[in-house]
């Protein structure tokens, strides 16, 4: 999805400040690469059936669409991460 469309969708769907839940998938051995970048977030993990991957949900009160987009940009620098 293009950033501008996503920005518009966030602006239409949320009334900031509001809670936003991020979801990421990564190999289990690399999960701390994500978790360490999310201090203060409510984190939950779900392992894949084979235990090779983990799904990480991170919830936090966000102030704006820009703040949400900054987190996605930060996570895009981690090799192998899938953002949902």
Biotite code that builds the C-alpha atoms (Angstrom):
import biotite.structure as struc

atoms = struc.array([
    struc.Atom([0.000, 0.000, 0.000], chain_id="A", res_id=1, res_name="UNK", atom_name="CA", element="C"),
    struc.Atom([1.274, 3.424, -0.787], chain_id="A", res_id=2, res_name="UNK", atom_name="CA", element="C"),
    struc.Atom([2.144, 5.681, 2.151], chain_id="A", res_id=3, res_name="UNK", atom_name="CA", element="C"),
    struc.Atom([-0.287, 8.453, 1.212], chain_id="A", res_id=4, res_name="UNK", atom_name="CA", element="C"),
    struc.Atom([-3.218, 6.011, 0.962], chain_id="A", res_id=5, res_name="UNK", atom_name="CA", element="C"),
    struc.Atom([-2.241, 4.466, 4.292], chain_id="A", res_id=6, res_name="UNK", atom_name="CA", element="C"),
    struc.Atom([-1.946, 7.929, 5.889], chain_id="A", res_id=7, res_name="UNK", atom_name="CA", element="C"),
    struc.Atom([-5.446, 8.817, 4.626], chain_id="A", res_id=8, res_name="UNK", atom_name="CA", element="C"),
    struc.Atom([-6.843, 5.517, 5.911], chain_id="A", res_id=9, res_name="UNK", atom_name="CA", element="C"),
    struc.Atom([-5.320, 6.102, 9.362], chain_id="A", res_id=10, res_name="UNK", atom_name="CA", element="C"),
    struc.Atom([-6.628, 9.674, 9.489], chain_id="A", res_id=11, res_name="UNK", atom_name="CA", element="C"),
    struc.Atom([-10.132, 8.493, 8.558], chain_id="A", res_id=12, res_name="UNK", atom_name="CA", element="C"),
    struc.Atom([-10.108, 5.532, 10.970], chain_id="A", res_id=13, res_name="UNK", atom_name="CA", element="C"),
    struc.Atom([-8.564, 7.046, 14.104], chain_id="A", res_id=14, res_name="UNK", atom_name="CA", element="C"),
    struc.Atom([-9.218, 10.090, 16.227], chain_id="A", res_id=15, res_name="UNK", atom_name="CA", element="C"),
    struc.Atom([-5.783, 10.887, 17.685], chain_id="A", res_id=16, res_name="UNK", atom_name="CA", element="C"),
    struc.Atom([-4.656, 10.341, 20.344], chain_id="A", res_id=17, res_name="UNK", atom_name="CA", element="C"),
    struc.Atom([-5.834, 6.724, 20.227], chain_id="A", res_id=18, res_name="UNK", atom_name="CA", element="C"),
    struc.Atom([-4.518, 3.235, 20.842], chain_id="A", res_id=19, res_name="UNK", atom_name="CA", element="C"),
    struc.Atom([-2.964, 1.547, 17.827], chain_id="A", res_id=20, res_name="UNK", atom_name="CA", element="C"),
    struc.Atom([-1.908, -2.085, 17.558], chain_id="A", res_id=21, res_name="UNK", atom_name="CA", element="C"),
    struc.Atom([1.054, -2.985, 15.377], chain_id="A", res_id=22, res_name="UNK", atom_name="CA", element="C"),
    struc.Atom([1.590, -6.545, 14.162], chain_id="A", res_id=23, res_name="UNK", atom_name="CA", element="C"),
    struc.Atom([4.888, -7.963, 12.981], chain_id="A", res_id=24, res_name="UNK", atom_name="CA", element="C"),
    struc.Atom([6.142, -11.417, 12.029], chain_id="A", res_id=25, res_name="UNK", atom_name="CA", element="C"),
    struc.Atom([9.800, -12.365, 12.350], chain_id="A", res_id=26, res_name="UNK", atom_name="CA", element="C"),
    struc.Atom([12.013, -15.399, 12.856], chain_id="A", res_id=27, res_name="UNK", atom_name="CA", element="C"),
    struc.Atom([11.997, -16.412, 16.503], chain_id="A", res_id=28, res_name="UNK", atom_name="CA", element="C"),
    struc.Atom([15.749, -15.837, 16.925], chain_id="A", res_id=29, res_name="UNK", atom_name="CA", element="C"),
    struc.Atom([15.368, -12.220, 15.749], chain_id="A", res_id=30, res_name="UNK", atom_name="CA", element="C"),
    struc.Atom([12.364, -11.237, 17.870], chain_id="A", res_id=31, res_name="UNK", atom_name="CA", element="C"),
    struc.Atom([14.400, -9.007, 20.197], chain_id="A", res_id=32, res_name="UNK", atom_name="CA", element="C"),
    struc.Atom([15.275, -6.811, 17.210], chain_id="A", res_id=33, res_name="UNK", atom_name="CA", element="C"),
    struc.Atom([11.612, -5.763, 17.255], chain_id="A", res_id=34, res_name="UNK", atom_name="CA", element="C"),
    struc.Atom([10.857, -5.904, 20.968], chain_id="A", res_id=35, res_name="UNK", atom_name="CA", element="C"),
    struc.Atom([13.899, -3.784, 21.885], chain_id="A", res_id=36, res_name="UNK", atom_name="CA", element="C"),
    struc.Atom([12.632, -0.992, 19.609], chain_id="A", res_id=37, res_name="UNK", atom_name="CA", element="C"),
    struc.Atom([9.223, -0.881, 21.315], chain_id="A", res_id=38, res_name="UNK", atom_name="CA", element="C"),
    struc.Atom([9.761, 0.232, 24.924], chain_id="A", res_id=39, res_name="UNK", atom_name="CA", element="C"),
    struc.Atom([6.546, 1.093, 26.729], chain_id="A", res_id=40, res_name="UNK", atom_name="CA", element="C"),
    struc.Atom([4.355, -0.962, 24.380], chain_id="A", res_id=41, res_name="UNK", atom_name="CA", element="C"),
    struc.Atom([2.002, -3.708, 25.538], chain_id="A", res_id=42, res_name="UNK", atom_name="CA", element="C"),
    struc.Atom([3.574, -6.724, 23.779], chain_id="A", res_id=43, res_name="UNK", atom_name="CA", element="C"),
    struc.Atom([2.022, -10.121, 23.074], chain_id="A", res_id=44, res_name="UNK", atom_name="CA", element="C"),
    struc.Atom([3.616, -12.959, 21.119], chain_id="A", res_id=45, res_name="UNK", atom_name="CA", element="C"),
    struc.Atom([2.216, -15.944, 19.254], chain_id="A", res_id=46, res_name="UNK", atom_name="CA", element="C"),
    struc.Atom([4.550, -18.672, 18.014], chain_id="A", res_id=47, res_name="UNK", atom_name="CA", element="C"),
    struc.Atom([4.031, -20.323, 14.650], chain_id="A", res_id=48, res_name="UNK", atom_name="CA", element="C"),
    struc.Atom([3.069, -24.017, 14.624], chain_id="A", res_id=49, res_name="UNK", atom_name="CA", element="C"),
    struc.Atom([6.620, -25.131, 13.847], chain_id="A", res_id=50, res_name="UNK", atom_name="CA", element="C"),
    struc.Atom([8.123, -22.577, 16.241], chain_id="A", res_id=51, res_name="UNK", atom_name="CA", element="C"),
    struc.Atom([10.293, -20.918, 13.590], chain_id="A", res_id=52, res_name="UNK", atom_name="CA", element="C"),
    struc.Atom([8.453, -17.589, 13.547], chain_id="A", res_id=53, res_name="UNK", atom_name="CA", element="C"),
    struc.Atom([6.675, -15.409, 16.050], chain_id="A", res_id=54, res_name="UNK", atom_name="CA", element="C"),
    struc.Atom([3.906, -12.893, 15.595], chain_id="A", res_id=55, res_name="UNK", atom_name="CA", element="C"),
    struc.Atom([4.404, -9.828, 17.761], chain_id="A", res_id=56, res_name="UNK", atom_name="CA", element="C"),
    struc.Atom([1.512, -7.514, 18.574], chain_id="A", res_id=57, res_name="UNK", atom_name="CA", element="C"),
    struc.Atom([2.445, -4.180, 20.133], chain_id="A", res_id=58, res_name="UNK", atom_name="CA", element="C"),
    struc.Atom([-0.196, -1.777, 21.449], chain_id="A", res_id=59, res_name="UNK", atom_name="CA", element="C"),
    struc.Atom([0.350, 1.794, 22.591], chain_id="A", res_id=60, res_name="UNK", atom_name="CA", element="C"),
    struc.Atom([-1.401, 5.146, 22.794], chain_id="A", res_id=61, res_name="UNK", atom_name="CA", element="C"),
    struc.Atom([-0.249, 7.057, 19.722], chain_id="A", res_id=62, res_name="UNK", atom_name="CA", element="C"),
    struc.Atom([-0.484, 10.812, 19.285], chain_id="A", res_id=63, res_name="UNK", atom_name="CA", element="C"),
    struc.Atom([-0.775, 11.026, 15.505], chain_id="A", res_id=64, res_name="UNK", atom_name="CA", element="C"),
    struc.Atom([-0.667, 9.308, 12.151], chain_id="A", res_id=65, res_name="UNK", atom_name="CA", element="C"),
    struc.Atom([2.929, 10.494, 11.793], chain_id="A", res_id=66, res_name="UNK", atom_name="CA", element="C"),
    struc.Atom([3.899, 8.662, 14.983], chain_id="A", res_id=67, res_name="UNK", atom_name="CA", element="C"),
    struc.Atom([2.384, 5.421, 13.630], chain_id="A", res_id=68, res_name="UNK", atom_name="CA", element="C"),
    struc.Atom([4.195, 5.818, 10.321], chain_id="A", res_id=69, res_name="UNK", atom_name="CA", element="C"),
    struc.Atom([7.500, 6.424, 12.129], chain_id="A", res_id=70, res_name="UNK", atom_name="CA", element="C"),
    struc.Atom([7.187, 3.032, 13.851], chain_id="A", res_id=71, res_name="UNK", atom_name="CA", element="C"),
    struc.Atom([6.542, 1.268, 10.543], chain_id="A", res_id=72, res_name="UNK", atom_name="CA", element="C"),
    struc.Atom([9.518, 3.078, 9.013], chain_id="A", res_id=73, res_name="UNK", atom_name="CA", element="C"),
    struc.Atom([11.731, 2.011, 11.923], chain_id="A", res_id=74, res_name="UNK", atom_name="CA", element="C"),
    struc.Atom([10.623, -1.608, 11.584], chain_id="A", res_id=75, res_name="UNK", atom_name="CA", element="C"),
    struc.Atom([11.256, -1.595, 7.842], chain_id="A", res_id=76, res_name="UNK", atom_name="CA", element="C"),
    struc.Atom([14.984, -1.308, 8.616], chain_id="A", res_id=77, res_name="UNK", atom_name="CA", element="C"),
    struc.Atom([14.961, -4.752, 10.292], chain_id="A", res_id=78, res_name="UNK", atom_name="CA", element="C"),
    struc.Atom([15.875, -7.526, 7.860], chain_id="A", res_id=79, res_name="UNK", atom_name="CA", element="C"),
    struc.Atom([13.190, -10.211, 7.552], chain_id="A", res_id=80, res_name="UNK", atom_name="CA", element="C"),
    struc.Atom([10.390, -8.421, 9.391], chain_id="A", res_id=81, res_name="UNK", atom_name="CA", element="C"),
    struc.Atom([6.882, -8.603, 7.941], chain_id="A", res_id=82, res_name="UNK", atom_name="CA", element="C"),
    struc.Atom([4.534, -5.789, 8.949], chain_id="A", res_id=83, res_name="UNK", atom_name="CA", element="C"),
    struc.Atom([0.826, -6.509, 8.909], chain_id="A", res_id=84, res_name="UNK", atom_name="CA", element="C"),
])
